Structure formats: structure tokens, C-alpha cells
Amino acid sequence: MAKLQLLHVFVTLSLTLTDIALAHDSVTNIIGEARRTKDFVLEGRVYCDTCRTGFETDLTAYMPARSTTAPKSSLVGTVSQDGGLLSNVRQANALGYLIDEPSPECGELLQKYAFANDDD
């Protein structure tokens, strides 16, 4: 009789531990799904380099916002739930375009930045 009672306790304990494990897995999966993002947003700025310096200055002219959905490249990959970024927003480096001739105000600006030639 004692063996039967011990078996009953063991089965009950085993079922309880199984329920706890299943509940933990369910909660973990729900949290993982909430954190997982399928797409990401790429944010950045495009500017006109008015002084032809190769970097953004006080005289930089930024181009108006524009949305695009045409992908230029893609990659299929896998990131585990233990790694990666939590945000789906990615920041790109600014993309600058040079104008043909620098703006007249650039000489003074470059002196302020200590980039002007001594001959100027």
C-alpha cells in the first residue's frame, strides 16, 4: 500500500513539474514573439554638401523627407532570441552630394573650422 501511495505522489509531482515547464515555455514563446520584429525601418539623412568639404557643416542643406519601398538589396538570415537588437529602427550614415561650386559663405565657415589655407 505504501508503494502505491508513493507512486501516486510521484505521478502527481511529475505532472505538476510538467505543467510548470509547459507554462514556462508558453510564456517564453509569447515574450519571444512580442520581441521579434519581421521588418525593420532604416532612417537616415541625405544632404547637399554646399562647401564641398565631404562632411556636414553649418551650411549643409538637407533634402526633404522621402519614403521609399523599393529594396536595393536583401539578406536572409537568422538571429537567435538571445542576440540582436530590440528595436526595429536602424540608423544609416548620412549620404551627401557635392555641388559644382562651393557657396560664397564657405570661406568664412572653413576659417571658423580652421580648414582655410593661409593664402586666402
N, C-alpha and C positions, 0 to 999 in steps of 0.2 A: 504494500500500500504506500509506503514511504517513497518507493521508486516512482510510482505513478504520480504522486504529488510533486516530486522533484521534476519529473518530465513536464508536468503542466506548468510549473513555474518557469522552466527553461523555455518552453514554447512561447509563453506569454512575454517573457523578456526578449526573446528573439524577434517576435512580431513588433514589439514596441520599438526596438532598435531599428528595424526595417522601416517602420513608419517615420521615424525621425530622419533617417537617411533620405527617404523619398521626399519628405517635406523640405529638407535642406537643398536637395537637387532642384526642386521646383522653384524655390526662392532664388537660388543661384542662377538658374536659367532666365527667370523673369528679370533680374537685375542685369544680366548679360545682354538680353535683348534690348533693354532700355538704354544701355550704354552704346550699343552697336549702331553705327551710322552707315548707311549704304552709299550715300553720296557725300561729297564734301564741296565746300564753297571756296573758291580761290579769289582772294581780294588783293588788289594792288593799284598802283597809280601809273599813269602814262603822262609824261611831261615833255615840253618843248624846252630844250637847253638854249636859252636866249643868249648866253655868254660863251657858248662852245667850250665849257670847262670840263664836261664829262661827268658832272655831278650836279645835284640840286643846289640852287643858290636862292638868295632873297628875291631875285628877279625871275625865277623859274615860272613859266606859265603852264599850269596843269590843264590837261584836256578834259572835257566834260565826261561825266559818268556814262558808261555804256554797258549794257548787258549782252552777253553772247552765250549761245548754247552750242556752237559748233566746236566739237572737241578736235584738238590738233594732234593729240596723242593719247594713248591709253595703256594701262597696265593691269593685268590680273594678278593679284597676289593674295596672300593670307597673313593676317595678323592675329596672334592668339589673344585671348581675353586678358592675359596678364601684361600685355605690352601695348604700345601705340599711344596715341593722343586721345584725350576725352572729347575735345572739341572737333566739330566738323568744319571749322573755318581755318583755312591755310593762308598765310601771308606771302605774297610774291615780292621779289625785289622790284623797285620802280624801273620802268622802261622809258628811256629818254631818247628823243630825236633831236639832232642838231639842226640849227637854222644855217643858211648860207653865210650870212654876215652877222657878227655879234652886235647886240644893241649898243647904242652910244653910252648908255649908263654903266656899261660893264667895266670900263676903265676904273672908275671910282670904286666900284664894288670890289674889284680884284685888288686894288690898293688896300682896301679895308681888310681883305683876306690875306694880304701880304704876298700876292701872286704876281704883282705887276713887275715889269722889267724896270731897271734903273734908268733906261734910256727914255722912258715915257714921260 
